[in-house]
Amino acid sequence: MNVIAFLLKKGNMKEQISAYLNKYVEFDKQEIDYIYSKLVLKTFKKKEYILKSGQICRERFFIVEGLVRSFYIDNKGNEKISNFAIENWWITDIESYVRESPSYSYIQTVENTKILMVSKVALEKLFVSIPKLERFFRIISDNTLIALQRKNDIYMQMNSKERYTHLVEGFPSFAQRVPQYMIASYLEMTPEYLSEIRRK
């Protein structure tokens, strides 16, 4: 069990966020305390919305415990899942957050979830007080873009069965926590076709 997983199990959120931040940039105790003081803890039950389409996203969300999904509704009324986030991941609607425009997406819990959220206003003040925190978020943003590009590049070269196998073998515990119809949406296939793949 790694340090972050142990701290998560123990339930010490400040230590959890400290271990996470220090994976990328070194912060001292005073800096951690100040950053933590600007984070707001919120608890959501399963299937609750953190963000709804039409709302302006004014926060970034750090998943302390649980699982959430980001999705939109296409012009045929179908849900299209674009992203998931589990423990120690950040999630937001970046376009709505940056442009302060209404979101086209929803962010909803898949499990009972605890998040630490930081508002855009509070984060901008933190960047002024602790400049290296901006470097931390740049690293996180770069890693997110790399993961998205890698996913797109890999999935374009795979058929549906290979995409499913790649997800299950690469993230086995995650795949077990997500309902199959959500995995189907994320992999852009029908639930029926996914069931057929699993049977084979």
VENHURA-V12983 format. One record per pair of residues at least 24 apart in sequence whose ideal C-beta (glycine too) atoms are under 6 Angstrom apart, sorted by sequence separation. I is the first residue (numbers start at 1). J is the second residue. If there is no record, write none. Layout:
BEGIN
i:I j:J
i:I j:J
END
This chain:
BEGIN
i:63 j:87
i:163 j:187
i:63 j:89
i:62 j:90
i:160 j:189
i:60 j:90
i:61 j:91
i:60 j:92
i:72 j:104
i:72 j:105
i:164 j:197
i:57 j:92
i:70 j:105
i:71 j:106
i:57 j:93
i:161 j:197
i:70 j:107
i:57 j:96
i:68 j:107
i:69 j:108
i:56 j:96
i:57 j:97
i:68 j:109
i:69 j:110
i:67 j:110
i:56 j:100
i:67 j:111
i:66 j:111
i:68 j:113
i:56 j:102
i:57 j:103
i:66 j:112
i:66 j:113
i:54 j:102
i:55 j:103
i:65 j:114
i:53 j:103
i:64 j:114
i:13 j:64
i:53 j:104
i:51 j:103
i:63 j:115
i:64 j:116
i:53 j:106
i:52 j:106
i:61 j:115
i:62 j:116
i:51 j:107
i:61 j:117
i:50 j:107
i:59 j:117
i:60 j:118
i:49 j:108
i:59 j:119
i:48 j:109
i:58 j:119
i:58 j:120
i:46 j:109
i:44 j:109
i:46 j:111
i:46 j:112
i:45 j:112
i:20 j:88
i:44 j:113
i:43 j:114
i:42 j:115
i:41 j:116
i:39 j:116
i:40 j:117
i:8 j:87
i:39 j:118
i:38 j:118
i:4 j:88
i:38 j:122
i:38 j:126
i:31 j:130
i:81 j:182
i:81 j:185
i:81 j:186
i:79 j:185
i:25 j:132
i:25 j:135
i:67 j:177
i:25 j:136
i:24 j:136
i:24 j:139
END
